[in-house]
Amino acid sequence: METENIRYSDEAVLVVDDEEFVREPIVAMLERLGFKGDAERSGEEALEKLAEKDYTFLLTDIRMPGSVDGLELIRLTKNKYPDICAIAMTGHSKEFNYVEVVNAGATDFVNKPFGIEELEAKIKRAIIERNTRRELNRLSITDSLTGLYNQRHFYVRLKEEMVRSKRQEYELSLILLDLDDFKQYNDNFGHLAGDKLLQKVGEVIKSSVREDVDSGYRYGGDEFAVILIDADASVAEMMSIRIRNGIEKACGLTASAGYAVFSNSQTAEELVAAADRRLYERKEQRKKGLLGSTAKTAE
């Protein structure tokens, strides 16, 4: 992850230290660097603040009075807010070792007193490591050709959404699609043209679904899936038509689609199988000439 992409203004840091003459200068240093900083004097108050506001960093003293010292604060924070980076501070480094602090969940460790350069270096390194982990995770669940999520992430996300659908009592729908006569297209125009077409399909799906609500996946080969949140059969039908029309317009190739609405008694595999049966029925209808077909041209 390139350091030029780091924007300190995107980071919110909560500083926790029971001594005001320590925490206030640290907040001032952070703000001078461009970070957004707040301060609390105890672990208990810090937990309340963390529940009220979104932070990306926790910078806490280890030795603090009360039932929640610095190490316990880090443990509780990382358990509830795993994306927050925690850096431990102490003026008593001989009482704590690096392994103990890291095992509590801290990203790094800094000895007091420290200057603005050391503070910036510690936080910058933590940001780079965090962003790198996020990027690697994104790549691991993304299909490199289409930019959609991959099949591995599809089943993880589908099972999560099924649990959420039961708990929050909303309808969940699944669409499966594949391209008609894609093998023939590849044979006629070559695999590079086929890859370009699949990329266009990915763009159509991404532009058709609701951003940060629904999600699109490359299920495999020329097969795609779309998970629709809070969507009944009528919405699934409408979305499948929209995507198929978008594919035909962008690619000059027709697609078949089948959808299914989640029932609380179904497993993820059963929901996929139900949508796949509908897809197969559509494919059979098209083969028998019951559905229209569009001539295929290379883009």
Secondary structure, DSSP 8 states (H G I E B T S, - for coil): --GGG--GGG-EEEEE-S-HHHHHHHHHHHHHHT-EEEEESSHHHHHHHHHHS--SEEEEES--SSS--HHHHHHHHHHH-TTSEEEEEES-GGG--HHHHHHHT-SEEEESS--HHHHHHHHHHHHHHHHHHHHHHHHHTB-TTTSSB-HHHHHHHHHHHHHHHHHHT--EEEEEEEETTHHHHHHHH-HHHHHHHHHHHHHHHHHHS-TTTSEEEEEETTEEEEEEET--HHHHHHHHHHHHHHHHHHHS--EEEEEEE--TT--HHHHHHHHHHHHHHHHHHHHTTSS--------
